[in-house]
Amino acid sequence: MKHTLSLTALTALVLSSMVGAGVFSLPQNMAEVASPLALIIGWSITGIGILFLAFALLLLSRIRPDLDGGIFTYAKAGFGELVGFCSAWGYWLCAVIANVSYLVIVFAALSFFTDTPENIILGEGNTWQALIGESILLWVVHGLVLRGVQTAAGINKLATMAKLVPLGLFIVLAFIAFKWDTFHADFSGLDLDIPVWQQVKDTMLITLWVFIGIEGAVVVSARARNRRDVGLATVLAVFSALIIYILVTLLSLGIMPRAELAEIRNPSMATLMVSMIGSVGEIVIAAGLIVSVCGAYLSWTIMAAEVPYIAALHGSFPKIFNKQNNNDAPSSSLWLTNGAVQLSLVLIWLSGSNYNTLLTIASEMILVPYFLVGAFLVKMAIERSSKALLFVGACAALYGIWLLYASGIMNLLLSVVLYAPGLLVFLYARSQQQSEQKKSLLTAEKIALYLLLAGSLPALWYLIN
């Protein structure tokens, strides 16, 4: 495996994987569920929590540099075979769904140029015409990543710089157009008829969604030129993204009343730009979104393929996924990932689902892997008797627990249903291992495995009904 990714490439990978489609839809997504007061509280909680998670990743990359692959290897080293697999499976599913959402939102943005009220061609990215376009883009990027991670990362750096231009322009114009009276009207959300604390909870999966990708440098850490760059790239990207998200969200509420903002179509930033600079604003944002999402999609394709590859090397995924091609790209894992993306695109077309549905599912699947990062740092802190490590790890873990609570019972049941098929993959992967390599599952792991499998059936019944 070639160690070729610089600090700049790693930072661009993290920033690009976080700042994708979500930021262009943040104004509407947030206005739909929360008032300015709730958003200030929500971003404060998310900002603190996500920074502790970033610092936890930084510290773990320094104290356990032997653990390549981050999210999966931390969980496995800390809590055993089954938990490690569940972290890898949840993360991989999140990555697949995130990639589907990026393809869908690209063609939803293109509909600004192709659709009229009388003639819907691309719609919300879920028409048959959109399916054809999404499939072409999917396999073009597939071919690009097969040429090597370094090639893809170089293109991603250019895409990251390009996406910051329309975002920077929007923030500057929003500052100029901001009206305090508009922002302060119904400051606590009386029109929503929902308590402020519930509004705060309702923002959590949205705020988490726009930070998914924080672990990008850790996932590809085995390819880093300097291992110490991994944690630094993570923190630099998180600070940058947090500032962008807070400014975009709060400034938008000073341009248009919350109730009106909640009703506009996504990408909602385009409509706001039109209100500030006319019809050219729609073109600027739609073009910026397409470039931004393509960059994020490229980042996520790299990360999504890396997880089954690393997990297969450790015996948690079937052996077929531990192969690389002549360009050091994880080819078998990439075919698995993009095959799953293609299948999901067909299901989106058949069901008529949209970007917001995908956002919820992807955010839910990442909750357990993120919680396990903080929990593993807590374990490391106890072993090393370090209060500083314990503080950071405990705060990161508490943030993970808060997210699980805030997501609600329906989303937790959905995650149980989606984890169940993965357990069959886990059992098959273990059957491939020779007896001298295979570690016996602990009694607690066996009980947890059977409980998850058994619990998936009533959870599925509940969701259907």
Secondary structure, DSSP 8 states (H G I E B T S, - for coil): ----B-HHHHHHHHHHHHSSSHHHHHHHHHHHH--HHHHHHHHHHHHHHHHHHHHHHHHHHHH-TT-TTTHHHHHHHHH-HHHHHHHHHHHHHHHHHHHHHHHHHHHHHHHHHH-BTTB-SSTTTTSHHHHHHHHHHHHHHHHHHHT-HHHHHHHHHHHHHHHHHHHHHHHHHHHHH--HHHHHTTTT-GGGTS-HHHHHHHHHHHHHHTTTTTTHHHHTGGGBSSTHHHHHHHHHHHHHHHHHHHHHHHHHTTTS-HHHHHHS-SSHHHHHHHHHH-THHHHHHHHHHHHHHHHHHHHHHHHHHHHHHHHHHTTSS-GGGG---TTS--HHHHHHHHHHHHHHHHHHHHHT--HHHHHHHHHHHTHHHHHHHHHHHHHHHHHHT-HHHHHHHHHHHHHHHHHHHHH-HHHHHHHHHHHHHHHHHHHHHHHHS-TTT-----HHHHHHHHHHHHHHHHHHHHHH-
